Amino acid sequence: MNQNIINARVTFRNSPIHILEQFTIRDIDNAYEQFKKHSGLDECVIIQTCNRIELFGKSKTNNLNKIMKTWASLTGLEEEIFNENVEFVENQEALHHLLKLTSGLDSMVLGEEQILGQIKNSITSARNTKASGQHLNTLFDKAIRIGTRIRNASGIGRGGISVGSMAVKLAEENIDELKIKKILLIGTGEVSTLVAKSLQRRGYAFDVTSRTIERSQAFCETMGGKPIKFEEVLSAFDNYDVLFVATTAPYFLVTHERITEAMKGKNKGMMILDLSNPRTVDEKVATIGGVKLMNLDQIAEMVEKNMNARLNKVKTVQNIINEEVSLLEASMKRLDAEPLVKDVFKNIENLREKELQKALQMLDEKDEKKIKIIDELTRAVVESIVSTPMNNIRKASEQGKPDLVELASKLFDYKKQNQAD
Ligand SMILES: NC(=O)c1ccc[n+]([C@@H]2O[C@H](COP(=O)([O-])OP(=O)(O)OC[C@H]3O[C@@H](n4cnc5c(N)ncnc54)[C@H](OP(=O)(O)O)[C@@H]3O)[C@@H](O)[C@H]2O)c1
């Protein structure tokens, strides 16, 4: 490819939650600005979910060092930690990885739906801030379409396994008589919905809390559970035996102090499942007697144990991805020729228009019907002369022959600096 597509990522596959969360980029708009200014990327898209922080970029040359430096400056991390945790791939491998993401093959819960929505949101926000351009917009639009098609064709997402159901299963495996325990769900977002669905399905009663009681009430109307005021809960964790915490709060909601206080008045243990990334439960609570804390790392282990049914679909998905990735690569390479092709068409059209007006003036032609015939004639002549070489330039680009595209640029006197990609 004339242009490089890169992917730098930190994911749950290589890094546990306490490392992963440190790579989180808090201010995405600022990050886009910094990456474009300092990393040598002229397009970028950031995908950030509970299991991954990923950067896709487009550039003419690659400078991994600059990318890492910029990322380090955004997170305050030392550059060494990047070497241990960041995976870096480019071009075909980057496209391949994006298809694995959109088809759910790289998700902790194979085939889960949430990642597709998260990728759609990422490309929309990159598009809105103009962080992405023609290459990444096209790439993501195509990858989302292909991923959706693969999911439907393979049925990889079917079978009712989710982060929520795995969290509930983890609680069941670790707590005797969960049915008689007092359960609290903190959060009313997507993950809380998955937890609530699973609790409902298995017949557990639970309370729900969120910052506003109206939100909890609305949530409980559709998902079940009993809404409880947030302020009441924060100072009364002793009422509960099991906490599921799934919020995007940028600080610890469940603090060491609050749980120490709660455990004073309790003669039973407490299990806390923190599904958030970054975590919203202070890990120090695990040092309090009677408290068992679990997070996304343990949920990942539970998922692995429960994936058998979906595993036999992986091969099918991999085969489809392998077929799709070469088509995707060809269409990305084809894009490299587009600025030149557009420029040639534009120049020839200007020329045609100018010469047409000159001829019409000389003929002093006013008859609309005749003008239309002459206009169409000039278009047809231009079209028949230019179409074939332009399609050949596109094909050369698609087949990875940048020399031919370069030569055509010279022949058509195309100035790259004018290209608006
Ligand atoms: N989506 C996934 O696939 C997935 C999977 C595993 C883990 N996770 C992690 O789970 C967490 C929740 O994800 P989600 O997808 O459910 O997010 P979401 O749909 O955006 O919901 C976020 C929830 O967090 C609450 N919240 C935000 N800021 C808060 C604060 N300062 N104090 C208290 N509550 C606050 C929100 O309450 P309000 O309504 O009051 O704003 C809302 O209930 C995240 O940390 C995510 O990384 C997500």
The ligand as an SDF file (V2000), in Angstrom:
LIG
                    3D

 48 52  0  0  0  0  0  0  0  0999 V2000
  -20.0050   -2.4670   27.1450 N   0  0  0  0  0  0  0  0  0  0  0  0
  -19.2750   -3.5680   27.2840 C   0  0  0  0  0  0  0  0  0  0  0  0
  -19.2200   -4.4450   26.4210 O   0  0  0  0  0  0  0  0  0  0  0  0
  -18.5060   -3.7880   28.5470 C   0  0  0  0  0  0  0  0  0  0  0  0
  -18.0950   -5.0740   28.8920 C   0  0  0  0  0  0  0  0  0  0  0  0
  -17.4190   -5.2780   30.0860 C   0  0  0  0  0  0  0  0  0  0  0  0
  -17.1550   -4.2060   30.9110 C   0  0  0  0  0  0  0  0  0  0  0  0
  -17.5260   -2.9380   30.5410 N   0  0  0  0  0  0  0  0  0  0  0  0
  -17.2290   -1.8460   31.4740 C   0  0  0  0  0  0  0  0  0  0  0  0
  -18.3910   -1.6850   32.2780 O   0  0  0  0  0  0  0  0  0  0  0  0
  -18.5290   -0.3170   32.6310 C   0  0  0  0  0  0  0  0  0  0  0  0
  -19.9110    0.1450   32.2260 C   0  0  0  0  0  0  0  0  0  0  0  0
  -20.0060    0.0290   30.8330 O   0  0  0  0  0  0  0  0  0  0  0  0
  -21.3790    0.2750   30.0720 P   0  0  0  0  0  0  0  0  0  0  0  0
  -21.1440   -0.1420   28.6860 O   0  0  0  0  0  0  0  0  0  0  0  0
  -22.4980   -0.3140   30.8560 O   0  0  0  0  0  0  0  0  0  0  0  0
  -21.4580    1.8610   30.1500 O   0  0  0  0  0  0  0  0  0  0  0  0
  -22.7450    2.7870   29.9060 P   0  0  0  0  0  0  0  0  0  0  0  0
  -23.7890    2.0570   29.1630 O   0  0  0  0  0  0  0  0  0  0  0  0
  -22.1980    4.0670   29.3800 O   0  0  0  0  0  0  0  0  0  0  0  0
  -23.2830    3.0670   31.3780 O   0  0  0  0  0  0  0  0  0  0  0  0
  -22.4880    3.7270   32.3020 C   0  0  0  0  0  0  0  0  0  0  0  0
  -23.1380    3.6960   33.6780 C   0  0  0  0  0  0  0  0  0  0  0  0
  -22.2070    4.3170   34.5750 O   0  0  0  0  0  0  0  0  0  0  0  0
  -22.9100    5.2930   35.3360 C   0  0  0  0  0  0  0  0  0  0  0  0
  -22.0000    6.3610   35.7320 N   0  0  0  0  0  0  0  0  0  0  0  0
  -21.2360    7.1350   34.9300 C   0  0  0  0  0  0  0  0  0  0  0  0
  -20.5100    8.0150   35.6770 N   0  0  0  0  0  0  0  0  0  0  0  0
  -20.8450    7.7900   36.9810 C   0  0  0  0  0  0  0  0  0  0  0  0
  -20.4620    8.3650   38.2280 C   0  0  0  0  0  0  0  0  0  0  0  0
  -19.5740    9.3550   38.2760 N   0  0  0  0  0  0  0  0  0  0  0  0
  -21.0140    7.8720   39.3500 N   0  0  0  0  0  0  0  0  0  0  0  0
  -21.9070    6.8770   39.2980 C   0  0  0  0  0  0  0  0  0  0  0  0
  -22.3270    6.2830   38.1660 N   0  0  0  0  0  0  0  0  0  0  0  0
  -21.7960    6.7350   37.0190 C   0  0  0  0  0  0  0  0  0  0  0  0
  -23.9990    5.7720   34.4180 C   0  0  0  0  0  0  0  0  0  0  0  0
  -24.9930    6.3360   35.2110 O   0  0  0  0  0  0  0  0  0  0  0  0
  -25.7750    7.6680   34.7500 P   0  0  0  0  0  0  0  0  0  0  0  0
  -26.9460    7.1580   34.0140 O   0  0  0  0  0  0  0  0  0  0  0  0
  -26.1260    8.3080   36.0140 O   0  0  0  0  0  0  0  0  0  0  0  0
  -24.8400    8.4770   33.8980 O   0  0  0  0  0  0  0  0  0  0  0  0
  -24.4510    4.4570   33.7560 C   0  0  0  0  0  0  0  0  0  0  0  0
  -25.3330    3.7840   34.5900 O   0  0  0  0  0  0  0  0  0  0  0  0
  -17.4200    0.4380   31.9340 C   0  0  0  0  0  0  0  0  0  0  0  0
  -16.3640    0.6580   32.8420 O   0  0  0  0  0  0  0  0  0  0  0  0
  -16.9780   -0.5100   30.8340 C   0  0  0  0  0  0  0  0  0  0  0  0
  -15.6150   -0.3290   30.5390 O   0  0  0  0  0  0  0  0  0  0  0  0
  -18.2370   -2.7200   29.3990 C   0  0  0  0  0  0  0  0  0  0  0  0
  1  2  1  0
  2  3  2  0
  2  4  1  0
  4  5  1  0
  4 48  2  0
  5  6  2  0
  6  7  1  0
  7  8  2  0
  8  9  1  0
  8 48  1  0
  9 10  1  0
  9 46  1  0
 10 11  1  0
 11 12  1  0
 11 44  1  0
 12 13  1  0
 13 14  1  0
 14 15  2  0
 14 16  1  0
 14 17  1  0
 17 18  1  0
 18 19  2  0
 18 20  1  0
 18 21  1  0
 21 22  1  0
 22 23  1  0
 23 24  1  0
 23 42  1  0
 24 25  1  0
 25 26  1  0
 25 36  1  0
 26 27  1  0
 26 35  1  0
 27 28  2  0
 28 29  1  0
 29 30  1  0
 29 35  2  0
 30 31  1  0
 30 32  2  0
 32 33  1  0
 33 34  2  0
 34 35  1  0
 36 37  1  0
 36 42  1  0
 37 38  1  0
 38 39  2  0
 38 40  1  0
 38 41  1  0
 42 43  1  0
 44 45  1  0
 44 46  1  0
 46 47  1  0
M  CHG  2   8   1  16  -1
M  END
$$$$
